[in-house]
Amino acid sequence: MEKFNLVLSSSGFNDLKNEVSQKAVDLFKKFSQDKKILILANAAPVGDGNYDARFSVQQNFLNIGATKVDIIDISSDNIGDIKDYDIIYGLGGNPKFLIELASKTDFKKHLINFLKHGIYIGESAGSMILANDLKWVYDIKKGTKKKYAEILETYQGLGLTRYNIFPHFNKISPEIKLRINDYKHKNNIEITPLTDREFILEYYQ
């Protein structure tokens, strides 16, 4: 298996409303057994449509042999705790909350240090935040959901991957596919579509 410390995906280990491939399950099982896992839950607070996924993902990791799986909303008060885990799982949901985490704390610095020994798994928005900037997704998805109508102070991501991930590509409408294609050409930006069954392995050094 190639060397990696980043897993970029649409579904991650969230099988509530998504399809998780057997290939992904086998991958997670290889590196999660006897490991301590932190579910970074910021993107799906109470009231968010993805909130219940935190408990499903937690149970899925326990089922394949993880020794400890904690669900944590990271803030400046507890950000140092991530060093005590082997895997960080970035739950999907509203990317705004991950952008705020990146801009208002030194999460990037802590995550880079963590990646020297650990693995980060991104689910949907948890993958998107690893890019340099997320303005493109707000432009493309404007009008589709209330969360994409918000005007944010910044759209800057963590800048840990060259990929601009468009998750759940198997579920999007033909209209959004046309918007993506048009936006790519007008703004000279690469956008990488991922279906629920797909993932990308990356190594950040």
Backbone as JSON, one array per atom type, in Angstrom:
{
  "sequence": "MEKFNLVLSSSGFNDLKNEVSQKAVDLFKKFSQDKKILILANAAPVGDGNYDARFSVQQNFLNIGATKVDIIDISSDNIGDIKDYDIIYGLGGNPKFLIELASKTDFKKHLINFLKHGIYIGESAGSMILANDLKWVYDIKKGTKKKYAEILETYQGLGLTRYNIFPHFNKISPEIKLRINDYKHKNNIEITPLTDREFILEYYQ",
  "N": [[0.84, -1.2, 0.0], [0.48, 2.23, -0.79], [2.28, 4.98, 0.69], [0.61, 7.09, 2.93], [-1.1, 9.81, 4.58], [-3.39, 11.19, 4.5], [-6.8, 10.81, 3.82], [-9.05, 11.36, 1.41], [-12.44, 11.73, 0.94], [-15.94, 11.16, 0.04], [-17.94, 9.86, 1.55], [-16.59, 8.71, 3.66], [-16.68, 6.93, 6.6], [-19.33, 6.98, 6.96], [-22.31, 5.66, 6.75], [-24.99, 6.22, 6.88], [-26.69, 7.77, 5.13], [-25.31, 7.43, 2.91], [-23.23, 5.6, 0.58], [-20.82, 3.34, 1.46], [-17.96, 1.92, 0.27], [-16.81, -1.51, 0.06], [-14.12, -1.63, -0.3], [-13.25, 0.71, 0.95], [-14.0, 0.16, 3.6], [-12.33, -2.03, 4.12], [-9.86, -0.77, 3.93], [-9.99, 1.08, 6.11], [-10.13, -0.73, 8.17], [-7.61, -1.88, 8.13], [-5.87, 0.11, 9.12], [-7.01, 1.01, 11.49], [-7.42, -0.75, 13.59], [-6.96, -1.39, 16.99], [-6.38, 1.27, 17.49], [-6.55, 4.76, 18.49], [-9.14, 6.99, 17.98], [-10.23, 10.15, 16.92], [-13.19, 11.77, 16.38], [-13.75, 14.51, 14.62], [-16.1, 16.74, 15.08], [-17.12, 19.22, 14.41], [-18.33, 20.2, 12.02], [-20.91, 19.28, 11.98], [-23.02, 20.2, 13.98], [-25.49, 20.09, 16.7], [-28.72, 19.89, 15.37], [-27.93, 20.04, 12.76], [-28.13, 18.36, 9.61], [-26.4, 16.23, 9.41], [-25.78, 15.42, 11.92], [-26.43, 13.03, 13.4], [-24.76, 11.23, 12.23], [-22.31, 11.17, 13.49], [-22.47, 9.35, 15.59], [-22.98, 6.97, 14.29], [-20.65, 6.66, 12.73], [-18.8, 6.49, 14.79], [-19.56, 4.01, 15.97], [-19.09, 2.32, 13.82], [-16.29, 2.38, 13.58], [-15.58, 1.26, 16.06], [-16.58, -1.26, 15.66], [-14.77, -2.39, 13.9], [-12.52, -2.7, 15.35], [-11.19, -0.53, 16.6], [-9.74, 0.9, 19.51], [-10.53, 3.07, 21.0], [-12.85, 5.62, 20.49], [-13.53, 8.83, 20.25], [-15.86, 11.5, 20.25], [-15.54, 14.77, 19.38], [-15.9, 18.27, 19.58], [-13.81, 20.5, 18.31], [-11.97, 23.18, 19.72], [-10.23, 26.23, 20.58], [-9.62, 25.69, 23.16], [-9.31, 22.93, 23.54], [-7.71, 22.01, 21.53], [-5.12, 21.06, 21.57], [-5.34, 18.46, 22.33], [-5.5, 16.73, 20.19], [-3.15, 15.51, 19.57], [-2.98, 13.2, 21.02], [-4.17, 11.14, 19.73], [-4.47, 8.57, 17.18], [-5.76, 8.67, 14.77], [-7.59, 11.11, 13.03], [-10.87, 11.87, 12.29], [-12.55, 13.72, 10.05], [-15.65, 14.82, 10.21], [-18.42, 15.17, 7.95], [-20.65, 17.82, 6.79], [-21.6, 21.1, 7.46], [-19.49, 23.21, 5.8], [-18.8, 25.73, 6.7], [-18.3, 25.78, 9.46], [-15.93, 24.42, 9.72], [-14.23, 26.04, 8.26], [-14.28, 28.26, 9.94], [-13.06, 27.11, 12.19], [-10.5, 26.73, 11.14], [-9.74, 29.38, 10.67], [-9.93, 30.75, 13.08], [-8.5, 29.47, 15.01], [-5.37, 27.81, 15.79], [-5.47, 25.47, 14.33], [-4.47, 24.38, 11.92], [-1.68, 24.31, 12.28], [-1.48, 22.49, 14.42], [-2.62, 20.24, 13.22], [-0.82, 19.68, 11.14], [1.42, 18.95, 12.65], [0.31, 16.7, 13.85], [0.03, 15.01, 11.63], [2.52, 13.98, 11.27], [2.64, 11.64, 12.59], [0.12, 10.55, 12.51], [-3.09, 9.76, 10.9], [-5.36, 11.46, 8.82], [-8.76, 11.38, 8.08], [-11.02, 12.47, 5.75], [-14.43, 13.28, 5.48], [-16.63, 14.26, 3.09], [-17.39, 17.55, 3.63], [-15.34, 17.51, 5.43], [-13.23, 16.66, 3.91], [-13.11, 18.65, 1.97], [-12.21, 20.91, 3.36], [-9.5, 20.67, 3.46], [-8.39, 21.82, 1.24], [-7.02, 24.78, -0.43], [-8.82, 26.93, -0.63], [-12.32, 27.58, -0.34], [-14.18, 29.03, -1.7], [-15.12, 28.53, -4.23], [-16.98, 26.38, -4.04], [-19.11, 27.54, -2.73], [-19.88, 29.42, -4.59], [-20.67, 27.78, -6.76], [-22.7, 26.19, -5.63], [-24.56, 27.94, -4.74], [-27.84, 28.85, -3.91], [-28.78, 26.28, -3.8], [-28.83, 25.16, -1.25], [-29.56, 26.46, 2.01], [-27.27, 26.92, 3.55], [-25.28, 27.53, 1.74], [-25.84, 30.04, 0.92], [-24.87, 31.85, 2.63], [-22.7, 34.59, 3.42], [-19.39, 34.53, 3.99], [-16.71, 35.56, 6.2], [-14.21, 34.73, 5.46], [-13.01, 32.3, 3.13], [-11.03, 30.6, 3.28], [-9.21, 27.58, 3.32], [-7.38, 24.8, 4.73], [-5.17, 24.23, 3.18], [-3.71, 21.85, 2.66], [-3.79, 20.03, 0.65], [-3.76, 19.57, -2.93], [-6.1, 19.11, -4.12], [-9.4, 20.08, -4.99], [-12.13, 19.07, -3.68], [-15.18, 17.83, -4.83], [-17.75, 16.52, -3.31], [-19.94, 13.57, -3.18], [-20.67, 13.17, -5.86], [-22.16, 11.45, -7.35], [-24.73, 12.03, -6.71], [-25.51, 14.54, -7.49], [-27.25, 17.09, -9.39], [-27.91, 17.4, -12.98], [-27.81, 20.11, -13.6], [-26.06, 21.23, -11.69], [-23.73, 19.92, -12.39], [-23.26, 21.11, -14.85], [-22.79, 23.71, -13.97], [-20.42, 23.33, -12.55], [-18.62, 22.61, -14.59], [-18.68, 24.95, -16.16], [-17.73, 26.82, -14.3], [-15.15, 25.88, -13.77], [-13.82, 26.37, -16.22], [-14.1, 29.13, -16.55], [-12.76, 30.14, -14.35], [-10.35, 28.93, -14.25], [-9.72, 26.64, -12.61], [-9.1, 23.57, -10.99], [-11.38, 21.05, -10.29], [-12.21, 18.3, -8.39], [-14.27, 15.64, -8.77], [-15.89, 13.38, -6.56], [-17.44, 10.31, -6.06], [-19.69, 8.63, -3.77], [-18.51, 6.18, -3.32], [-15.84, 6.44, -3.77], [-12.39, 7.31, -3.02], [-9.43, 9.2, -2.22], [-6.01, 8.78, -1.68], [-3.51, 10.52, 0.0], [-0.29, 11.99, 0.65], [0.89, 14.09, 3.03], [3.67, 16.0, 3.63]],
  "CA": [[0.0, 0.0, 0.0], [1.26, 3.46, -0.86], [2.38, 5.76, 1.91], [-0.37, 8.17, 2.95], [-1.61, 10.25, 5.87], [-4.67, 11.87, 4.24], [-7.8, 10.08, 3.04], [-10.08, 12.3, 0.94], [-13.6, 10.92, 0.53], [-17.28, 11.73, 0.17], [-18.72, 9.2, 2.6], [-15.79, 8.27, 4.79], [-17.26, 5.73, 7.22], [-20.71, 7.39, 7.25], [-23.19, 4.89, 5.89], [-26.4, 6.51, 7.18], [-27.38, 8.16, 3.9], [-24.31, 7.31, 1.86], [-22.72, 4.27, 0.33], [-19.4, 3.14, 1.78], [-17.53, 0.73, -0.46], [-16.08, -2.52, 0.81], [-12.71, -1.26, -0.39], [-13.01, 1.7, 2.0], [-14.08, -0.54, 4.88], [-11.1, -2.82, 4.26], [-8.78, 0.18, 4.2], [-10.12, 1.58, 7.47], [-9.84, -1.83, 9.1], [-6.17, -2.11, 8.14], [-5.1, 1.04, 9.95], [-7.77, 1.48, 12.65], [-7.44, -1.72, 14.67], [-6.15, -1.06, 18.18], [-5.99, 2.68, 17.42], [-7.41, 5.77, 19.13], [-9.7, 7.82, 16.91], [-10.96, 11.37, 17.28], [-14.14, 12.25, 15.38], [-13.84, 15.97, 14.62], [-17.54, 16.84, 14.81], [-17.51, 20.62, 14.28], [-19.14, 20.51, 10.83], [-22.28, 18.78, 12.13], [-23.52, 20.45, 15.34], [-26.89, 19.75, 16.95], [-29.6, 20.57, 14.43], [-27.44, 19.83, 11.4], [-28.63, 17.12, 9.05], [-25.42, 15.15, 9.52], [-25.44, 15.27, 13.34], [-26.51, 11.64, 13.85], [-23.68, 10.44, 11.62], [-21.18, 11.05, 14.42], [-22.63, 8.14, 16.39], [-22.85, 5.85, 13.36], [-19.23, 6.54, 12.42], [-18.16, 5.99, 16.02], [-19.83, 2.58, 16.12], [-18.43, 1.6, 12.72], [-14.87, 2.2, 13.92], [-15.49, 0.3, 17.15], [-16.88, -2.6, 15.12], [-13.62, -2.96, 13.19], [-11.41, -2.95, 16.26], [-10.58, 0.63, 17.25], [-9.81, 0.75, 20.97], [-11.15, 4.25, 21.58], [-13.37, 6.53, 19.48], [-14.13, 9.97, 20.93], [-16.5, 12.54, 19.43], [-15.1, 16.02, 19.99], [-15.95, 19.54, 18.87], [-12.51, 21.11, 18.59], [-11.9, 24.62, 19.92], [-8.89, 26.63, 21.03], [-9.42, 25.16, 24.51], [-8.95, 21.5, 23.57], [-7.06, 21.67, 20.26], [-3.88, 20.32, 21.83], [-5.63, 17.05, 22.62], [-5.48, 15.88, 19.0], [-1.87, 14.78, 19.53], [-3.13, 11.96, 21.77], [-4.91, 10.18, 18.91], [-3.79, 8.01, 16.01], [-6.53, 9.02, 13.58], [-8.62, 12.14, 13.12], [-11.91, 11.7, 11.27], [-13.25, 14.98, 9.84], [-17.04, 14.57, 9.86], [-19.0, 16.09, 6.98], [-21.72, 18.71, 7.27], [-21.52, 22.48, 6.99], [-18.08, 23.6, 5.74], [-18.57, 27.01, 7.38], [-17.77, 25.57, 10.81], [-14.53, 24.02, 9.58], [-13.53, 27.26, 7.86], [-14.13, 29.05, 11.16], [-12.04, 26.45, 13.0], [-9.21, 27.0, 10.52], [-9.4, 30.8, 10.7], [-9.98, 31.32, 14.43], [-7.59, 28.74, 15.9], [-4.16, 27.35, 15.1], [-5.73, 24.07, 13.99], [-3.58, 23.93, 10.85], [-0.37, 23.98, 12.87], [-1.62, 21.26, 15.2], [-2.89, 19.14, 12.32], [0.43, 19.36, 10.47], [2.22, 18.18, 13.61], [-0.35, 15.41, 14.01], [0.25, 14.18, 10.45], [3.84, 13.35, 11.33], [2.48, 10.29, 13.12], [-1.25, 10.08, 12.41], [-3.83, 9.79, 9.64], [-6.6, 12.25, 8.8], [-9.77, 10.93, 7.13], [-12.02, 13.49, 5.5], [-15.74, 12.91, 4.94], [-17.35, 15.38, 2.47], [-16.81, 18.83, 4.03], [-14.09, 17.2, 6.12], [-12.21, 16.59, 2.86], [-13.05, 19.93, 1.28], [-11.49, 21.9, 4.14], [-8.06, 20.49, 3.28], [-7.95, 22.62, 0.09], [-6.58, 26.15, -0.12], [-9.92, 27.89, -0.58], [-13.6, 26.94, -0.61], [-15.13, 29.98, -2.3], [-15.68, 27.93, -5.43], [-18.15, 25.55, -3.78], [-20.21, 28.45, -2.41], [-20.33, 30.01, -5.87], [-21.34, 26.77, -7.57], [-23.88, 25.63, -4.98], [-25.45, 29.02, -4.3], [-29.22, 28.63, -4.29], [-29.18, 24.89, -3.63], [-29.11, 24.97, 0.17], [-29.44, 27.71, 2.77], [-25.91, 27.13, 4.06], [-24.41, 28.07, 0.7], [-26.23, 31.43, 0.66], [-24.18, 32.69, 3.61], [-21.49, 35.3, 3.04], [-18.42, 34.3, 5.05], [-15.6, 36.51, 6.31], [-13.13, 34.12, 4.68], [-13.31, 30.97, 2.61], [-9.73, 29.93, 3.25], [-9.1, 26.26, 3.93], [-6.12, 24.45, 5.4], [-4.08, 24.21, 2.22], [-2.89, 20.65, 2.83], [-3.9, 19.2, -0.55], [-3.99, 20.3, -4.17], [-7.42, 18.73, -4.63], [-10.65, 20.74, -4.62], [-13.03, 17.92, -3.72], [-16.63, 17.99, -4.92], [-18.22, 15.22, -2.83], [-21.26, 13.02, -3.52], [-20.89, 13.52, -7.25], [-23.18, 10.55, -7.88], [-26.06, 12.49, -6.29], [-25.79, 15.91, -7.88], [-28.12, 17.26, -10.56], [-27.25, 17.82, -14.22], [-27.58, 21.56, -13.57], [-24.84, 21.49, -10.91], [-22.61, 19.45, -13.21], [-23.0, 22.17, -15.83], [-22.19, 24.84, -13.23], [-19.03, 22.96, -12.25], [-17.85, 22.69, -15.83], [-18.59, 26.36, -16.53], [-16.9, 27.5, -13.31], [-13.77, 25.44, -13.99], [-13.24, 27.02, -17.38], [-14.07, 30.58, -16.36], [-11.88, 30.53, -13.25], [-9.1, 28.18, -14.38], [-9.55, 25.91, -11.36], [-9.37, 22.14, -11.08], [-12.33, 20.53, -9.3], [-12.15, 16.85, -8.45], [-15.5, 15.01, -8.3], [-15.79, 12.08, -5.91], [-18.7, 9.66, -5.7], [-19.69, 8.09, -2.41], [-17.7, 4.96, -3.24], [-14.45, 6.73, -4.12], [-11.54, 8.05, -2.1], [-8.08, 9.51, -2.69], [-4.98, 8.71, -0.65], [-2.48, 11.55, -0.21], [0.72, 12.07, 1.7], [1.36, 15.45, 3.33], [4.99, 15.91, 4.28]],
  "C": [[0.88, 1.25, 0.0], [1.25, 4.19, 0.48], [1.39, 6.9, 1.87], [-0.65, 8.58, 4.4], [-2.89, 11.09, 5.74], [-5.55, 10.94, 3.41], [-8.91, 11.07, 2.69], [-11.25, 11.48, 0.41], [-14.88, 11.74, 0.6], [-17.98, 11.19, 1.41], [-17.9, 8.84, 3.83], [-16.32, 6.95, 5.31], [-18.71, 6.0, 7.62], [-21.65, 6.7, 6.27], [-24.68, 5.14, 6.18], [-27.2, 6.84, 5.92], [-26.47, 8.02, 2.68], [-23.92, 5.85, 1.68], [-21.22, 4.24, 0.61], [-18.95, 1.84, 1.13], [-16.81, -0.25, 0.45], [-14.59, -2.22, 0.79], [-12.34, -0.25, 0.69], [-13.04, 1.04, 3.37], [-12.81, -1.34, 5.13], [-9.91, -1.93, 4.58], [-8.82, 0.66, 5.64], [-9.74, 0.49, 8.49], [-8.34, -2.06, 9.22], [-5.44, -1.17, 9.1], [-5.82, 1.54, 11.2], [-7.77, 0.5, 13.82], [-6.46, -1.34, 15.77], [-5.67, 0.39, 18.19], [-7.0, 3.56, 18.15], [-7.85, 6.78, 18.07], [-10.48, 8.99, 17.49], [-11.9, 11.72, 16.13], [-14.3, 13.75, 15.56], [-15.25, 16.33, 14.15], [-18.02, 18.25, 14.52], [-18.49, 20.9, 13.15], [-20.59, 20.1, 10.97], [-22.76, 18.96, 13.57], [-24.97, 19.99, 15.49], [-27.78, 20.56, 16.0], [-29.17, 20.44, 12.98], [-27.9, 18.46, 10.91], [-27.68, 15.95, 9.18], [-25.06, 14.83, 10.97], [-25.4, 13.8, 13.77], [-25.38, 10.77, 13.3], [-22.52, 10.24, 12.58], [-21.25, 9.74, 15.21], [-22.51, 6.88, 15.52], [-21.39, 5.59, 13.03], [-18.46, 5.99, 13.62], [-18.34, 4.48, 16.16], [-19.14, 1.78, 15.03], [-16.95, 1.37, 13.01], [-14.69, 1.22, 15.07], [-15.7, -1.12, 16.65], [-15.69, -3.22, 14.4], [-12.36, -2.98, 14.06], [-10.69, -1.75, 16.83], [-10.76, 0.51, 18.76], [-10.55, 1.9, 21.64], [-11.6, 5.16, 20.45], [-14.13, 7.65, 20.19], [-14.7, 10.97, 19.93], [-16.23, 13.88, 20.09], [-15.34, 17.2, 19.04], [-14.69, 20.3, 19.27], [-12.64, 22.62, 18.72], [-10.48, 24.96, 20.36], [-8.58, 26.07, 22.41], [-8.91, 23.72, 24.52], [-8.15, 21.06, 22.35], [-5.78, 20.86, 20.45], [-4.1, 18.84, 22.06], [-5.5, 16.15, 21.39], [-4.19, 15.05, 18.91], [-1.96, 13.42, 20.2], [-3.83, 10.86, 20.98], [-4.06, 9.7, 17.74], [-4.45, 8.43, 14.71], [-7.5, 10.15, 13.92], [-9.59, 11.92, 11.97], [-12.69, 13.01, 11.18], [-14.66, 14.74, 9.33], [-17.52, 15.61, 8.85], [-20.12, 16.92, 7.59], [-21.61, 20.08, 6.63], [-20.06, 22.93, 6.98], [-17.77, 24.89, 6.48], [-17.89, 26.8, 8.74], [-16.32, 25.1, 10.78], [-13.67, 25.19, 9.11], [-13.28, 28.14, 9.08], [-13.08, 28.43, 12.08], [-10.64, 26.76, 12.47], [-8.78, 28.45, 10.71], [-9.26, 31.36, 12.12], [-9.11, 30.59, 15.44], [-6.33, 28.4, 15.11], [-4.28, 25.86, 14.77], [-4.78, 23.56, 12.92], [-2.23, 23.51, 11.41], [-0.44, 22.67, 13.64], [-1.84, 20.05, 14.29], [-1.62, 18.72, 11.57], [1.35, 18.55, 11.39], [1.64, 16.78, 13.81], [-0.03, 14.47, 12.85], [1.64, 13.57, 10.38], [3.75, 11.93, 11.87], [1.1, 9.7, 12.87], [-1.84, 10.21, 11.02], [-5.09, 10.62, 9.8], [-7.51, 11.69, 7.72], [-10.8, 12.04, 6.98], [-13.29, 12.89, 4.92], [-16.41, 14.17, 4.39], [-16.7, 16.71, 2.85], [-15.49, 18.65, 4.77], [-12.93, 16.98, 5.17], [-12.02, 17.95, 2.21], [-12.18, 20.95, 2.02], [-9.98, 21.78, 3.98], [-7.51, 21.3, 2.11], [-7.55, 24.02, 0.53], [-7.74, 27.1, 0.15], [-11.21, 27.19, -0.97], [-14.63, 27.88, -1.24], [-15.83, 29.36, -3.5], [-16.95, 27.14, -5.16], [-19.36, 26.41, -3.41], [-20.76, 29.1, -3.67], [-21.15, 29.01, -6.68], [-22.66, 26.33, -6.95], [-24.84, 26.69, -4.43], [-26.87, 28.76, -4.81], [-29.7, 27.2, -4.1], [-29.55, 24.57, -2.18], [-28.86, 26.28, 0.91], [-28.0, 27.97, 3.2], [-24.98, 27.72, 3.02], [-24.81, 29.5, 0.28], [-25.52, 32.39, 1.61], [-22.95, 33.35, 3.0], [-20.51, 35.19, 4.2], [-17.32, 35.36, 5.04], [-14.41, 36.02, 5.51], [-13.6, 32.76, 4.2], [-12.04, 30.11, 2.59], [-9.77, 28.59, 3.97], [-7.73, 26.05, 4.54], [-4.93, 24.39, 4.46], [-3.16, 23.02, 2.35], [-2.98, 19.7, 1.64], [-4.13, 20.08, -1.76], [-5.4, 20.05, -4.71], [-8.53, 19.64, -4.09], [-11.75, 19.68, -4.78], [-14.48, 18.36, -3.82], [-17.24, 16.64, -4.55], [-19.61, 14.84, -3.34], [-21.64, 13.31, -4.97], [-21.96, 12.63, -7.9], [-24.6, 11.02, -7.57], [-26.43, 13.87, -6.82], [-26.57, 15.97, -9.19], [-27.32, 17.61, -11.8], [-26.95, 19.32, -14.24], [-26.28, 21.89, -12.82], [-23.61, 21.01, -11.68], [-22.25, 20.48, -14.27], [-22.34, 23.38, -15.17], [-20.71, 24.56, -12.94], [-18.16, 23.14, -13.49], [-17.63, 24.14, -16.26], [-17.63, 27.1, -15.6], [-15.42, 27.15, -13.5], [-13.1, 26.2, -15.12], [-13.12, 28.53, -17.2], [-13.03, 31.01, -15.33], [-10.56, 29.75, -13.24], [-8.76, 27.44, -13.07], [-9.88, 24.44, -11.61], [-10.31, 21.73, -9.94], [-12.4, 19.02, -9.48], [-13.45, 16.24, -7.91], [-15.21, 13.66, -7.66], [-17.18, 11.54, -5.64], [-18.58, 9.11, -4.28], [-18.76, 6.89, -2.26], [-16.21, 5.21, -3.44], [-13.7, 7.43, -3.0], [-10.17, 8.23, -2.73], [-7.14, 9.43, -1.49], [-3.88, 9.7, -0.98], [-1.47, 11.47, 0.94], [1.15, 13.52, 1.85], [2.64, 15.35, 4.14], [5.45, 17.29, 4.73]]
}
